[in-house]
């Protein structure tokens, strides 16, 4: 797991398109599990013309119990650590990949604020990717209001997926 801090920029124009083109060129698909982003990542992807060639779908599992029932996140893990956790993010990415039959699973979970959740302060976010025989989780500590945290988390998820497709660089 890597850690990031600060105000990463909102979704860079073209990042979603670059991700989809990279997936399409390989014949691969993506599925997205979202909590704090509430569908922003999926919306960013399907805003790109031709997205249906690579996007299998998205699951917004905002409530903690839905992470278990819809995405197969272990109930004990959720009970012990809560939803804002790197292992939960990784399990969400795996669960959505398997449930939706995609090559790549992408997930977001965290605290947009204004109040702490599961012992984590607002701005604490985990984004995860699973597929192609490996997985990755990034912990972010983001600044700003709810909208800013959610937008930055969306951008970080897209960036993580892009990096996962090209791990060497």
VENMO-V11931 format. One record per residue. N is the residue number from 1. NEAR is the number of other C-alpha atoms within 10 Angstrom. Layout:
N&NEAR ; N&NEAR
This chain:
1&12 ; 2&9 ; 3&11 ; 4&14 ; 5&12 ; 6&12 ; 7&14 ; 8&19 ; 9&12 ; 10&15 ; 11&19 ; 12&12 ; 13&9 ; 14&10 ; 15&16 ; 16&25 ; 17&19 ; 18&15 ; 19&20 ; 20&27 ; 21&18 ; 22&16 ; 23&21 ; 24&18 ; 25&9 ; 26&11 ; 27&11 ; 28&18 ; 29&22 ; 30&29 ; 31&28 ; 32&30 ; 33&34 ; 34&27 ; 35&25 ; 36&25 ; 37&27 ; 38&19 ; 39&19 ; 40&19 ; 41&27 ; 42&25 ; 43&13 ; 44&17 ; 45&23 ; 46&18 ; 47&12 ; 48&15 ; 49&10 ; 50&14 ; 51&18 ; 52&14 ; 53&15 ; 54&25 ; 55&22 ; 56&21 ; 57&19 ; 58&23 ; 59&22 ; 60&21 ; 61&23 ; 62&17 ; 63&11 ; 64&16 ; 65&15 ; 66&15 ; 67&27 ; 68&20 ; 69&12 ; 70&16 ; 71&23 ; 72&16 ; 73&25 ; 74&15 ; 75&14 ; 76&10 ; 77&15 ; 78&19 ; 79&11 ; 80&9 ; 81&14 ; 82&16 ; 83&25 ; 84&24 ; 85&22 ; 86&22 ; 87&19 ; 88&26 ; 89&32 ; 90&25 ; 91&26 ; 92&34 ; 93&30 ; 94&27 ; 95&25 ; 96&30 ; 97&28 ; 98&18 ; 99&14 ; 100&20 ; 101&15 ; 102&21 ; 103&19 ; 104&30 ; 105&31 ; 106&32 ; 107&35 ; 108&34 ; 109&29 ; 110&31 ; 111&27 ; 112&25 ; 113&19 ; 114&11 ; 115&10 ; 116&14 ; 117&16 ; 118&14 ; 119&10 ; 120&16 ; 121&17 ; 122&21 ; 123&27 ; 124&23 ; 125&29 ; 126&31 ; 127&32 ; 128&30 ; 129&33 ; 130&29 ; 131&20 ; 132&12 ; 133&7 ; 134&9 ; 135&18 ; 136&20 ; 137&25 ; 138&20 ; 139&21 ; 140&23 ; 141&20 ; 142&22 ; 143&17 ; 144&15 ; 145&14 ; 146&17 ; 147&12 ; 148&18 ; 149&28 ; 150&28 ; 151&19 ; 152&24 ; 153&32 ; 154&27 ; 155&22 ; 156&27 ; 157&25 ; 158&27 ; 159&18 ; 160&21 ; 161&25 ; 162&20 ; 163&15 ; 164&19 ; 165&16 ; 166&10 ; 167&9 ; 168&6 ; 169&7
